[in-house]
Amino acid sequence: MENDNGIIGQSTSLRKVFHVLLKVAPTDSTVLVTGESGTGKELLVRALHSHSLRREKPFVPVNCGAIPKDLLESELFGHEKGAFTHAIRSKAGRFELAEGGTIFLDEIGEMDATLQVKILRALQEKEIERVGGTGAKKVDVRIVAATNRNLEQEVEAGRFREDLYYRLNVIPLHLPPLRERGHDILLLCEHFLKRFCERRQRQVLVLSANARKVLSAYPWPGNVRELENFMERLSILCDNQTVQVEDLPDKILSVAAELDSLPTEPPRTGNMPETPAGQAGAFRLPDLEDMFASHLGLKEFLESMEDRLLMQALEKAGGVKNQAAEILGIKRTTLIEKLKKKRMD
């Protein structure tokens, strides 16, 4: 599944993110997007803007970590002529350029404390002041920020303002890492292979069954960005029409463990087909009679049901916890916590 902003995936974890995004997009609430580097945070924010009431107005991204700290204030708020040595003319900043639209402050965790105060003012007062200016300018922009840092830890360490954190974190959106997105890995592999092969005017490469198993098991520490770069490399270096395990680098093969121990295919997620009542396999909620028959109290009965579902998911996923979590529609960390608590790990 690919939406109109180029985000590909059908995993439960990604669907949950878009469920929240579609709710918050039409509002002017401030959104803080978190996630590891390479997960596609800017694509998510662009999707937020395109579904907002500001979609006809500018979308202005700013990478706060890529601009030198002594230039970032001028870049954001603009400057007046003569404000500093090379200010030979007045210049509007990104906030003014985003008037009526959305400004995206990427890697906001890299911003120093002095500038954080001015961002807080822009959020609270809806006004900015150019470097070297003598008066405030009102701005009508929606601020969306993103970071791969844990801002709560940054606040505790004194590196990020607590008041700014809470002003930014009105609506938190966490983009899951690729290793927690199950079958999305193969969807992305196929998408990028198709794109790069068509770009090079060669027949689209096909992944062998074993290659699919290995690529699914690899944890992709660089997330979607790493996967995209690797698919580009394959489109150039793979001589045959089918990508075999031998075509994969040692970096990926060494993490994949024994090939025979890997599950054949990660789970696909989506809407489960409905089974007509009365047919074999029809879904039925447990009732009081089931609980009485088990000779258990409510708490123990529910725990036994959860234990059974956890074990079934692990068996279906071949023991791969991130895939089992995807089957259950929970985070990998939540699954691990449950297994530890139940001493099932």
URSUL-V29227 format. One record per residue. N is the residue number from 1. D_FIRST is the distance of its C-alpha to the first C-alpha in Angstrom with 1 decimal. Layout:
((N;D_FIRST) (N;D_FIRST))
This chain:
((1;0.0) (2;3.8) (3;6.6) (4;10.1) (5;11.4) (6;9.5) (7;8.2) (8;5.5) (9;5.3) (10;5.8) (11;9.5) (12;12.2) (13;13.7) (14;10.9) (15;10.5) (16;14.3) (17;14.4) (18;12.4) (19;14.7) (20;17.6) (21;16.5) (22;16.3) (23;19.7) (24;21.3) (25;20.1) (26;22.7) (27;25.4) (28;27.5) (29;27.3) (30;27.3) (31;24.3) (32;24.6) (33;21.5) (34;22.3) (35;20.8) (36;21.9) (37;22.3) (38;19.3) (39;16.6) (40;15.5) (41;17.7) (42;18.4) (43;14.9) (44;14.7) (45;18.1) (46;17.2) (47;14.5) (48;17.3) (49;19.7) (50;17.7) (51;17.5) (52;21.1) (53;24.3) (54;25.2) (55;22.4) (56;25.1) (57;27.1) (58;26.8) (59;24.4) (60;26.7) (61;25.6) (62;28.4) (63;28.3) (64;31.3) (65;31.6) (66;31.9) (67;34.7) (68;38.2) (69;39.4) (70;42.4) (71;40.3) (72;37.4) (73;39.5) (74;40.5) (75;36.9) (76;35.7) (77;38.7) (78;40.4) (79;44.1) (80;47.4) (81;49.6) (82;51.8) (83;49.9) (84;50.0) (85;51.4) (86;48.8) (87;48.0) (88;49.7) (89;47.9) (90;45.9) (91;42.2) (92;39.5) (93;37.1) (94;33.3) (95;33.9) (96;35.8) (97;33.3) (98;30.6) (99;32.8) (100;31.0) (101;27.6) (102;26.0) (103;27.4) (104;25.3) (105;27.6) (106;25.8) (107;27.7) (108;30.1) (109;31.6) (110;33.4) (111;35.4) (112;39.1) (113;40.9) (114;42.7) (115;39.7) (116;38.0) (117;40.8) (118;40.1) (119;36.4) (120;37.5) (121;39.9) (122;37.2) (123;35.2) (124;38.2) (125;40.3) (126;37.8) (127;40.1) (128;40.6) (129;43.5) (130;43.7) (131;45.4) (132;49.0) (133;48.5) (134;50.9) (135;48.8) (136;45.5) (137;42.8) (138;40.6) (139;36.9) (140;34.2) (141;31.0) (142;28.2) (143;28.2) (144;25.1) (145;25.8) (146;24.2) (147;25.7) (148;25.3) (149;28.7) (150;29.8) (151;31.5) (152;33.4) (153;35.0) (154;35.7) (155;37.4) (156;39.5) (157;40.5) (158;41.6) (159;39.3) (160;37.2) (161;38.7) (162;38.1) (163;38.4) (164;35.8) (165;33.4) (166;33.7) (167;33.4) (168;30.1) (169;28.7) (170;28.6) (171;24.9) (172;23.6) (173;20.0) (174;19.5) (175;16.6) (176;16.6) (177;17.5) (178;15.3) (179;17.7) (180;16.8) (181;13.1) (182;13.7) (183;11.3) (184;9.1) (185;12.2) (186;11.9) (187;8.3) (188;9.9) (189;13.1) (190;12.0) (191;10.3) (192;13.6) (193;15.8) (194;14.8) (195;15.4) (196;18.7) (197;20.0) (198;19.6) (199;21.3) (200;24.1) (201;24.3) (202;24.1) (203;22.5) (204;19.1) (205;19.9) (206;19.0) (207;19.0) (208;21.7) (209;21.4) (210;23.6) (211;21.8) (212;18.5) (213;20.7) (214;22.2) (215;19.2) (216;17.7) (217;21.1) (218;21.7) (219;21.4) (220;20.3) (221;22.8) (222;21.7) (223;18.0) (224;15.3) (225;18.3) (226;20.1) (227;17.3) (228;16.8) (229;20.6) (230;21.0) (231;18.7) (232;20.7) (233;23.8) (234;22.9) (235;22.3) (236;25.8) (237;27.8) (238;26.5) (239;29.1) (240;27.8) (241;24.8) (242;23.6) (243;23.1) (244;25.5) (245;26.3) (246;29.3) (247;27.2) (248;25.9) (249;28.2) (250;30.5) (251;28.7) (252;25.7) (253;27.9) (254;30.3) (255;27.9) (256;26.3) (257;29.6) (258;30.7) (259;28.3) (260;29.6) (261;29.0) (262;25.2) (263;22.9) (264;21.5) (265;17.8) (266;16.1) (267;14.9) (268;11.6) (269;11.0) (270;10.2) (271;12.8) (272;15.9) (273;17.7) (274;20.9) (275;24.1) (276;27.0) (277;29.8) (278;32.7) (279;30.8) (280;30.7) (281;28.0) (282;27.7) (283;26.8) (284;29.9) (285;30.5) (286;33.5) (287;36.6) (288;40.0) (289;41.5) (290;39.0) (291;40.1) (292;43.8) (293;43.5) (294;42.1) (295;45.1) (296;43.0) (297;42.8) (298;39.7) (299;38.8) (300;39.4) (301;37.6) (302;34.4) (303;34.7) (304;35.2) (305;32.0) (306;30.1) (307;31.8) (308;30.8) (309;27.1) (310;27.2) (311;29.0) (312;26.7) (313;23.6) (314;25.5) (315;26.7) (316;23.3) (317;22.0) (318;25.2) (319;26.5) (320;23.7) (321;23.6) (322;20.3) (323;18.6) (324;21.0) (325;20.1) (326;16.4) (327;17.6) (328;19.8) (329;17.5) (330;20.0) (331;20.7) (332;22.2) (333;25.3) (334;25.7) (335;25.6) (336;28.2) (337;30.4) (338;30.4) (339;31.3) (340;34.1) (341;35.4) (342;35.6) (343;37.0) (344;34.4) (345;33.4))
